[in-house]
Amino acid sequence: MVLVHGSGPQDRDETIGPNKPFRDLAWGLASQGIAVLRYDKRTKVHGAMMAGAVEQFTVKEETIDDALAAVALLRGTDGSITKNLSCSVTASAGCLSPE
């Protein structure tokens, strides 16, 4: 399962104050034998570098491209991991995901 962030700079845990919902989801799913991929968003890792190009930066670059790259990464791994590949999306990413 790929955990996909909503808008804004988020780390792989989607940390909000003391809460880490993506970490908690990943641990819970992994305890049931479900592989989980989560990642730091590029706006978190490269935020300062990207600040100058904010007007050319869309949700495609912020969220969709990274989610697609995560899916492609998993598809290139052991077939048993990707047999039933799915994504879990939050906030604005949920409005943009295909059915």
C-alpha positions as CSV (number, residue, x, y, z in Angstrom):
1,M,0.0,0.0,0.0
2,V,1.2,3.5,-0.8
3,L,0.2,6.2,1.6
4,V,-0.3,9.5,-0.3
5,H,-0.2,12.9,1.4
6,G,-2.6,15.8,1.1
7,S,-1.3,19.3,0.4
8,G,1.6,21.0,2.1
9,P,5.0,19.9,3.2
10,Q,4.7,16.5,5.0
11,D,7.2,14.0,6.3
12,R,6.7,10.2,5.8
13,D,4.8,10.0,9.1
14,E,2.5,12.9,8.1
15,T,3.4,14.5,11.5
16,I,0.9,16.9,12.9
17,G,2.0,18.1,16.4
18,P,2.6,14.9,18.5
19,N,0.6,12.8,16.1
20,K,2.1,10.6,13.4
21,P,-0.9,9.0,11.6
22,F,1.0,7.5,8.6
23,R,3.5,5.9,11.0
24,D,0.6,4.4,13.0
25,L,-1.2,3.2,9.8
26,A,2.0,1.7,8.5
27,W,2.7,-0.2,11.8
28,G,-0.9,-1.4,12.0
29,L,-0.9,-2.6,8.4
30,A,2.5,-4.2,8.6
31,S,1.4,-6.1,11.7
32,Q,-1.2,-7.7,9.4
33,G,1.3,-8.6,6.8
34,I,0.6,-5.6,4.4
35,A,3.6,-3.9,2.9
36,V,3.4,-0.1,3.2
37,L,5.4,2.5,1.3
38,R,5.5,6.1,2.7
39,Y,7.8,8.9,1.8
40,D,8.7,12.5,2.6
41,K,7.0,14.9,0.2
42,R,9.3,16.9,-2.0
43,T,7.9,20.1,-0.5
44,K,9.2,18.9,2.9
45,V,12.7,17.8,1.6
46,H,13.3,20.6,-1.0
47,G,11.0,23.3,0.3
48,A,13.5,26.1,0.3
49,M,14.7,25.3,-3.2
50,M,11.2,25.1,-4.5
51,A,10.0,28.3,-2.9
52,G,11.2,30.4,-5.8
53,A,9.1,28.4,-8.3
54,V,5.9,28.3,-6.3
55,E,3.8,29.9,-9.0
56,Q,4.7,27.1,-11.5
57,F,4.3,24.4,-8.9
58,T,0.9,22.6,-9.1
59,V,-0.6,19.7,-7.2
60,K,0.7,17.4,-10.0
61,E,4.3,18.2,-9.0
62,E,3.5,18.4,-5.3
63,T,1.5,15.2,-4.9
64,I,0.6,13.2,-8.0
65,D,4.1,12.8,-9.5
66,D,5.5,11.4,-6.3
67,A,2.6,9.0,-5.7
68,L,3.0,7.7,-9.3
69,A,6.8,7.3,-8.7
70,A,6.0,5.3,-5.5
71,V,3.7,3.0,-7.4
72,A,6.2,2.5,-10.1
73,L,8.9,1.7,-7.5
74,L,6.7,-1.0,-6.0
75,R,5.8,-2.4,-9.3
76,G,9.5,-3.0,-10.0
77,T,9.9,-5.2,-6.8
78,D,8.9,-8.7,-5.9
79,G,5.6,-9.6,-7.5
80,S,4.2,-10.9,-4.2
81,I,4.3,-7.4,-2.8
82,T,2.5,-5.8,-5.7
83,K,-0.1,-8.4,-6.5
84,N,-2.8,-6.3,-4.8
85,L,-1.3,-2.9,-4.9
86,S,-3.4,0.0,-3.6
87,C,-3.1,3.6,-2.4
88,S,-4.5,5.3,0.6
89,V,-4.9,9.0,0.1
90,T,-5.7,11.9,2.5
91,A,-7.1,15.4,2.2
92,S,-6.8,17.0,-1.2
93,A,-5.1,13.9,-2.7
94,G,-8.3,12.0,-2.2
95,C,-10.1,14.4,-4.5
96,L,-7.5,13.9,-7.2
97,S,-7.1,10.2,-7.2
98,P,-8.5,8.0,-10.0
99,E,-11.4,5.7,-9.2
